[in-house]
Amino acid sequence: MKLLKFIIFFCPLLIFSQEFDIAGSIKAKAILSNEDENPFWFHTNTNYAVGELTNISATGELKASLAYSSFKINGGAAVFGRDGVEDAVQRRDLYLQFENSWLFATVGAKKQTEVLDGLSATNQNFLWSGNARPLPGVLLEANNPLKISNTFAIDWGIAHYELNDNRFVEGTHVHYKRLALITTFSENHKLTAKIQHYVQWGGTSPIYGDLKDGFKDYINVFFAHNTEEIGIEGETINKLGNHLGSYFLNYEFKNSWGNFSIYHDHPFEDGSGTRMANFPDGVWGAYFKPQNQKIISSILYEYIDTSDQSGISVGSGYDGYFGNNIYRSGWTYEKNIIGAPFILFDKNLEINGDNTPYFSNRSKVHHFGVSGEFSNFQWKLKSTAAKYLGTYRKPFSPEWKYWYNYGSLSYKNEKLGTFTVMGGADFSSITNTLIGGGIEYSYTF
């Protein structure tokens, strides 16, 4: 009966559509290492397709689109299976989209687009790096920036997501919005200034019971109004929910050498961060794509700092990125950090009202990436030096030092697909050296 209903609904769309496209892909990966855990860049920012203990991973994806004269409908699903995680088989994507010249509407869960050739340590987003599975929800955003003049254009987006995993506050909602001003000085020079805002709100706390989640509360969340949240005697009046945001600046320019991008992604979680009292925290990056790409296709360097946190002053200090006293699971999904992956989270800790799973949210990271190609081969290298400082209240002494390294070489055949070999080596001041290797096969149809 369900299949019949689907056919009755879908066939008229095919009849009246001007174009129908369908595509898919499969990917399989096998990993071995000298320890139980995989090297850092084998599992980080993979949307949880690979876990820290995964040896075998496979992903299947199918997507389709119906194009009409003035709009398009897209749909897709992606499922992966892997060992070494709690739920071996899970969806990555499951979504339906509507798009026209000015609107892009997505219902469901869909992974974010990879940028900067996959070299960035945060996918150029400090708050949502692709380290966790995509969140289910509804996203409305600009399909194309709204052009105000030949110089200025506006990009925007607003969304509601659900954190439907097993967490300290069950049923937590996520509000999201962004607004960006794009200034095009000339064909070769462009500046993007963007602010984005996330809020965890609502849900049921094992300590405080049902938290506020009505329409009036959503308005307070949207505008970050001060109000009571848990309704206990002596409660400090604060913003409703757990607020996270960032300022993003990206200057792009072109010359005879190639395309350049210089950017800064500055995080904030309270008033001190919004007035940049936590400067220079965030991501400082530079990206270069040469005009002549015979061997090297792109080069990237990022410095990531989360050590200032507005200092240790009373009141507005101790920003403690991604953590929260009420929403104690913090900025995670299925115990995976959603944002920059250099915040350390104890997945094995049973969270209660007195502890926190975040044991290091202060770090200083130098990250380098380079990719290239020759003939039918593509290659990629990443090298990351991370220094973890612990927290202001519980600093590491001595500091933890890690050096994460990754390399891959792929061969692409138009008929047979893509074959990849990869290697990784992690060095640490507190643990044994971790060395791993893997092979991957992918095919697109």
C-alpha positions in Angstrom: 0.0 0.0 0.0 2.8 2.4 0.9 4.6 1.6 -2.5 1.3 2.2 -4.4 0.9 5.6 -2.7 4.4 6.5 -3.6 3.9 5.6 -7.2 0.6 7.6 -7.4 2.4 10.6 -6.0 5.6 10.3 -7.9 4.5 9.5 -11.4 2.7 12.8 -12.1 5.9 14.6 -11.0 7.8 12.6 -13.6 5.2 13.2 -16.3 5.2 17.0 -15.9 8.9 17.4 -15.1 11.2 18.7 -17.8 14.2 16.7 -16.6 14.7 13.8 -14.2 18.2 12.8 -13.0 19.3 10.1 -10.7 22.8 9.3 -9.5 24.5 7.3 -6.8 27.8 6.2 -5.3 29.3 3.4 -3.2 32.4 3.6 -1.1 34.2 0.9 0.9 37.2 1.4 3.2 39.4 -1.0 5.2 41.8 0.3 8.0 44.5 -1.3 10.0 46.7 0.3 12.8 49.2 -0.7 15.4 46.7 0.2 18.2 43.0 -0.2 18.7 42.3 3.4 17.7 42.8 4.8 14.2 45.0 7.8 13.4 43.3 11.1 14.0 42.6 12.1 10.4 41.2 8.7 9.5 38.1 9.3 11.6 37.9 13.1 12.2 35.5 15.2 10.1 34.1 12.1 8.4 30.5 12.7 9.5 31.0 9.6 11.7 31.3 7.4 8.6 34.5 6.2 10.4 34.7 5.9 14.2 37.8 5.9 16.3 37.8 2.1 16.5 36.5 1.4 13.0 38.3 -1.1 10.8 35.7 -1.6 8.0 33.4 1.1 6.7 31.0 1.2 3.7 28.7 4.0 2.4 26.0 3.9 -0.2 24.3 7.0 -1.5 21.4 7.6 -3.9 20.0 11.0 -5.0 17.6 12.2 -7.6 16.2 15.5 -8.9 13.2 16.7 -10.8 13.7 19.9 -12.8 10.8 22.2 -13.8 10.8 25.5 -15.7 11.1 27.6 -12.5 12.0 25.2 -9.7 13.7 21.9 -8.9 12.9 19.1 -6.3 15.9 17.1 -5.0 15.9 14.1 -2.7 18.6 11.8 -1.4 19.6 9.2 1.1 23.0 7.9 2.2 23.6 5.0 4.6 26.8 3.8 6.1 27.8 0.7 8.0 30.9 0.3 10.1 32.3 -1.6 13.0 33.7 -0.1 16.2 30.7 2.1 16.9 27.5 1.7 19.0 25.1 1.6 16.0 26.8 -0.2 13.1 24.3 0.9 10.5 23.0 4.5 10.4 21.8 7.1 8.0 24.0 9.9 7.0 21.6 11.7 4.7 17.8 11.5 4.3 16.4 14.6 2.8 14.0 16.3 0.4 14.8 19.7 -1.1 13.0 22.5 -3.0 14.9 25.1 -4.8 14.2 28.0 -7.1 16.1 31.1 -8.1 16.2 32.6 -4.6 15.2 29.8 -2.1 16.8 26.6 -1.0 14.6 24.6 1.4 15.9 21.3 3.0 13.8 18.9 5.1 15.7 16.1 6.8 19.4 15.5 7.3 22.1 16.2 4.7 25.8 16.5 5.1 27.4 19.9 4.5 29.3 20.7 1.3 33.0 20.1 1.6 35.0 23.3 0.9 38.7 24.1 0.3 39.3 20.7 -1.2 38.8 19.0 2.1 42.0 20.4 3.5 40.5 22.6 6.3 40.6 21.3 9.8 37.1 22.7 10.4 35.7 22.8 6.9 35.9 26.6 7.3 33.3 26.5 10.1 34.4 26.5 13.7 31.0 25.5 15.0 30.1 22.8 12.5 33.1 21.0 11.1 31.5 17.8 9.8 32.9 15.7 12.7 29.4 14.4 13.6 26.5 13.0 11.6 24.3 15.6 10.0 21.4 16.8 12.3 17.8 16.2 11.2 15.8 19.4 10.8 14.4 22.1 8.4 16.7 24.6 6.7 15.6 27.6 4.7 18.4 29.6 3.0 19.3 31.7 0.0 20.0 29.6 -3.1 21.9 32.6 -4.5 23.0 35.7 -2.6 20.4 38.4 -2.8 21.9 41.1 -5.0 21.5 44.6 -3.7 23.8 46.3 -6.2 26.7 45.5 -8.4 28.9 45.7 -5.2 26.7 44.3 -2.4 24.8 41.0 -1.9 23.2 39.3 1.1 23.3 35.7 2.1 21.0 34.3 4.7 19.8 31.1 6.4 17.5 30.0 9.2 16.9 26.5 10.5 15.5 24.3 13.3 17.3 21.0 14.1 16.7 18.2 16.7 19.3 16.5 18.7 17.6 13.0 18.8 20.5 11.2 20.3 21.0 9.8 23.8 22.1 12.9 25.8 21.9 14.5 29.3 19.0 16.8 28.3 16.8 14.6 26.1 15.0 16.2 23.1 17.2 19.3 22.9 16.3 21.6 20.0 18.9 23.6 18.0 18.0 27.0 16.5 20.3 28.3 13.7 20.5 31.5 11.6 23.1 33.3 9.6 23.5 36.6 7.8 26.3 37.6 5.5 27.2 40.7 3.5 29.2 39.9 0.4 31.1 42.9 -1.1 32.5 42.5 -4.6 35.0 45.2 -5.2 35.9 43.9 -8.6 36.1 40.7 -10.6 39.3 39.8 -8.7 38.5 41.0 -5.1 35.6 39.9 -2.8 35.0 40.2 1.0 32.5 38.2 2.9 31.4 39.2 6.4 29.1 36.7 8.1 27.6 36.1 11.6 26.1 32.8 12.5 24.2 31.8 15.7 23.3 28.5 17.2 21.2 27.9 20.3 20.5 24.6 22.2 17.2 25.0 23.9 14.2 23.0 25.2 14.2 19.4 26.1 13.9 17.5 29.4 16.6 17.7 32.0 17.0 14.9 34.6 17.6 17.6 37.2 15.3 20.5 36.2 12.6 18.6 34.3 11.0 20.1 31.2 12.8 23.2 30.0 11.1 26.1 28.2 10.2 25.3 24.6 7.1 27.3 23.8 6.7 29.9 21.0 7.4 32.8 23.4 10.5 30.9 24.5 11.6 30.6 20.8 11.3 34.3 20.4 13.6 34.7 23.5 16.0 32.3 21.9 15.9 34.0 18.5 16.7 37.4 19.9 18.9 36.2 22.8 16.7 37.9 25.4 17.5 37.6 29.2 15.0 35.4 31.0 14.7 32.6 33.6 15.2 29.1 32.3 15.0 26.6 35.1 12.9 28.6 37.6 14.8 27.9 40.8 15.3 30.4 43.6 18.4 32.6 43.1 18.7 31.7 39.4 20.9 34.1 37.5 18.9 35.8 34.7 20.7 34.9 31.5 20.1 34.1 27.9 17.6 31.2 27.4 19.4 28.1 26.1 23.1 27.5 25.3 24.2 30.1 22.7 27.1 29.7 20.3 28.1 31.9 17.5 30.9 33.1 15.3 32.0 36.1 13.2 33.5 35.1 9.9 35.6 37.2 7.6 36.9 35.9 4.2 38.9 38.0 1.8 39.3 36.4 -1.7 41.4 37.7 -4.5 42.9 36.6 -7.8 46.0 37.4 -9.7 48.3 35.8 -12.3 49.5 33.3 -9.7 46.1 31.9 -8.8 43.2 32.3 -6.3 43.9 33.3 -2.7 41.6 33.3 0.4 42.5 34.7 3.8 39.9 34.2 6.5 39.2 34.4 10.3 36.4 32.5 12.1 35.9 34.0 15.6 33.8 32.1 18.1 31.6 33.5 20.9 29.4 32.0 23.5 28.4 35.0 25.6 28.7 38.8 25.8 32.5 38.8 26.3 32.9 36.8 23.1 30.6 39.0 21.1 32.7 42.0 22.0 35.8 40.0 21.2 37.2 39.9 24.7 38.4 36.4 23.7 40.6 37.6 20.9 42.6 36.1 19.2 40.6 32.8 19.6 39.2 31.1 16.5 40.6 30.0 13.1 43.1 32.0 11.2 43.5 30.6 7.7 45.1 31.1 4.3 44.2 29.1 1.2 45.9 29.2 -2.3 44.9 27.5 -5.5 47.6 28.1 -8.2 46.8 29.0 -11.7 49.1 26.2 -12.9 47.9 23.0 -11.3 50.1 20.4 -12.9 51.3 19.0 -9.6 49.9 21.1 -6.7 46.2 21.9 -6.8 45.8 23.7 -3.5 47.7 24.7 -0.3 46.2 25.6 3.1 47.5 26.7 6.5 45.3 27.3 9.6 46.1 28.4 13.1 43.4 27.5 15.6 43.4 28.9 19.1 40.9 28.3 21.8 43.1 29.2 24.8 42.0 32.8 25.7 38.3 32.3 26.4 38.0 35.9 27.7 40.5 35.0 30.4 39.7 34.0 34.0 38.0 37.1 35.2 34.9 36.7 37.4 31.6 36.8 35.5 32.5 36.9 31.8 35.6 34.7 31.8 35.9 30.9 31.5 34.0 30.7 28.2 34.6 27.0 28.2 33.8 26.4 24.5 31.1 23.9 23.6 30.2 23.0 27.2 27.2 24.2 29.3 26.0 23.7 32.9 22.4 22.9 31.9 23.0 21.2 28.6 25.8 19.2 29.9 26.4 17.0 26.8 27.2 20.4 25.2 27.9 20.9 21.5 27.9 17.2 20.6 25.8 14.7 18.7 26.2 11.0 19.6 29.1 12.1 21.8 31.0 13.5 18.8 32.0 17.2 18.8 30.0 19.0 16.2 32.5 21.9 15.8 36.3 22.2 15.7 37.6 18.8 16.6 40.3 20.1 19.0 38.0 20.2 22.0 38.4 17.0 24.0 35.3 15.1 25.2 35.2 12.0 27.4 32.8 9.7 25.7 32.9 7.1 28.5 31.9 9.5 31.3 28.5 9.1 32.8 27.3 12.7 33.0 25.6 13.9 36.1 24.8 17.3 37.6 28.2 17.7 39.1 30.7 16.7 36.4 31.5 17.6 32.8 32.8 15.4 29.9 34.9 18.3 28.6 38.4 17.8 29.9 40.3 20.1 27.5 38.7 23.1 25.7 41.9 25.1 25.5 44.3 24.3 22.6 46.7 25.8 20.1 46.9 24.1 16.7 48.9 24.6 13.6 47.4 22.8 10.6 48.8 22.4 7.1 47.3 20.7 4.1 48.2 20.3 0.4 46.7 18.4 -2.5 47.6 17.8 -6.1 47.2 15.6 -9.1 49.1 14.3 -12.1 47.7 12.1 -14.9 45.0 10.0 -13.3 46.4 10.3 -9.8 45.3 12.6 -7.0 47.2 13.0 -3.7 46.6 14.8 -0.4 48.7 15.5 2.7 47.7 16.9 6.1 49.9 17.6 9.1 48.6 19.0 12.4 50.6 20.0 15.5 48.2 20.4 18.4 48.9 21.5 22.0 46.2 20.8 24.5 46.1 22.9 27.7 43.2 21.4 29.5 40.8 23.8 31.1 41.4 27.0 33.1 40.1 25.2 36.2 42.0 22.0 35.5 45.0 22.8 33.3 47.3 20.1 32.0 50.8 20.1 33.5 52.7 19.4 31.4 50.7 20.3 28.3 49.7 17.5 26.0 51.4 17.6 22.6 50.2 15.7 19.5 51.3 15.6 15.9 48.7 14.2 13.5 49.8 13.2 9.9 47.8 11.9 7.0 48.5 11.1 3.3 46.5 9.6 0.5 47.1 8.6 -3.1 44.1 7.9 -5.5 43.9 6.5 -8.9 40.7 7.3 -10.9 39.5 5.2 -13.8 36.4 6.4 -15.7 35.0 2.9 -16.0 36.3 1.1 -12.9 36.1 3.8 -10.2 38.6 5.3 -7.8 41.2 3.3 -5.8 42.9 5.0 -2.8 45.7 4.0 -0.5 46.1 6.1 2.7 48.5 6.3 5.7 48.5 8.1 9.0 51.0 8.6 11.9 50.2 10.3 15.2 52.9 11.2 17.6 52.2 12.2 21.2 53.9 13.3 24.4 51.6 11.2 26.5 50.7 8.0 24.5 52.3 5.6 22.1 52.9 6.4 18.5 49.9 5.5 16.4 50.5 4.3 12.8 47.8 3.1 10.5 47.1 2.4 6.8 44.1 1.8 4.7 42.6 1.1 1.3 39.4 2.6 -0.2 37.3 2.0 -3.3 34.6 4.3 -4.6 32.4 4.2 -7.6 29.9 6.8 -8.9 27.0 6.0 -11.3 
